[in-house]
Amino acid sequence: MTTKFSTKTPKSFNVWRKSFQYIACNWVIINIIKSKYNFIKPEGLENIDKTKKYVIASNHVTGFDPFCVAACLKLTIAYMAKIQLFETFWSMLLMDWCGAFAVDRDKVDVSTIKTALSIKKTEWHLGLFPQGTRCHNGKLENITKGFASIAKKMNADILPVGIIVKENPNSKKKDLQLKVGTAISCNASVDEIVENWAQEVSKLAELEYIPSTN
């Protein structure tokens, strides 16, 4: 399903949305996250080359993940977000002004792909979750290959990010930490990219990788 939130041009990723995302992620939402979790200092930030354009791909655990990744990595990231997040006014406003654009998980529209590719012409990075939805079972599975194809079309390496949320026996709050891995070259085949990403993120996020049987 195509909506106006599926389509963004390079001009959409302007200084106003960049400023809004920075304030929302680094001043507001990160403090909400810290109130709900024991926030542990991120690891692997030295793996980020600020001169390069990335497709940032992580496992998905909480609704705060896109904002937490942007705040921790200190990058401006346009996320592919499920279309349902654009159905209510305040959620739509937050998503739109943070630079996110809508994707229908059941049928990815051409306009969504065009928006993803248009990010290459901006200072932003593309962010997505290859699993498509949040997962709390300790496994890394049901990985879609679309992110690898998009990365190849953008000629952008994939930056793997592992998000860990786990119980802390000494606290009522769970621990939350991000770990950044080594960038994966977009010059590999789609299947190689997917496998390399899965292997890397399973280690970073301490998850059991379940390869697809398809």
Secondary structure, DSSP 8 states (H G I E B T S, - for coil): ---TTT---GGGS-HHHHHHHHHIIIIIIHHHHHHHEEE---B-GGG--TTS-EEEEE---STTHHHHHHHHHT--EEEEEEGGGGSSHHHHHHHHHTT-EEE-TTS--HHHHHHHHHGGGSS-EEEE-TT-S---SSEE----SHHHHHHHHHT-EEEEEEEEEE--TT-SSEEEEEEE---B-TTS-HHHHHHHHHHHHHHHTT-EE-----
